Amino acid sequence: MKILKGFGYLTLALVLLVASYLFIFSGSFHTPQNAVPRVAFSGVNGPIIVFGGTRATGLEIVRQLREQGADVTVAVRSTSNTTVLDALGVKTVVADALNADQVNAAMRSANYVAAISTLGTTRGEQDSRPDFIGNRNVIDAAKSAGLQRLVLITVVGTGDSAATAPLPARTALKEVIALKGQAEDHLRASGLSYTIIRPGGLGDVAATGKAFLADDPQAFSYIARADLAALAVESITNPAAFNKTLAAYDPTRKTLWRMLAD
């Protein structure tokens, strides 16, 4: 009986721990301030180049740009599978983000007016991750080529949002967050017209259309990749997002539980 009772207490403690993570450590008690009004993408007077556009959020951004009729080129590795990009009518240019010369050549392969980077990974050694080095190469190449705009996707937990991400996430992604923070700093100091977007928890779930950008480092929620992509596309031409670091926030997905339920 004592063993069974002890097991029951342990189970209850585990349930409470999980509940705490789902509901307490999810940012659900903060109401974002300084929301950025959403403005539809109005198009640009030239082609757009995307780095990190072969999968996940980057690929969704490419899809939505093509739906808007934008002329899009994606920088890919020589080993990348471009089948989906080809079907979307997207041009490609070969460039390893860790190779500055290749990135410079890619950036000068057309008269691009804007660039978007979703580069990042949690795998590999720090010097082989594109979170800082790759994004730094993109930023430097964009500046050298005279691009008008650069949109960078990072993550909640960088810079002044360090205490905003849930503790388990910022612990597990400590190295990645630090690298993305360096990329943010490099972009702000570059002189480029930029928008930095920090999503919280990302999921391959249906878009809600309710997400928005907020100039608030304490904002945190979970968000669909499709909603994040829509915000990134809009920010290219939305003056209210220029030269700002913004959190991507979905008020309908404040908790991990809400994301899992969807």
ZIBELPE-V146917 format. One line per field, one symbol per residue. phi: phi as a letter, one per 30 degrees, with the letter a starting at -180 (. if undefined). burial: 1 if it has 24 or more other C-alpha atoms within 12 Angstrom, else 0. A space follows every 50 residues. Layout:
# ZIBELPE-V146917
phi = ???
burial = ???
This chain:
# ZIBELPE-V146917
phi = .dddddddddddddddddddddccccidcccdchdcedbeecibcldccb ciccahdeddddedddddiddbbcdbddcddceddeddicdbbdadedcd dddddddcdaddcabbbcelaccidedccdeceddddddddddddiddbb ccccadkdhdcedddeeeddddceddeddddddeddddddiddbbcccdc dcbdbddcicdacbdadcdbacadeddddddddddeccedcdhbcbccbc ddbdcdeddddd
burial = 00000000000000000000010011110001001101001011001111 11111111111111110001111111000001001001011111111111 01111111111111111111100000001111111111111110111111 11111111111111110011001111111111111111010111111111 11100010011111111111111111111111111111011111111111 111111001000
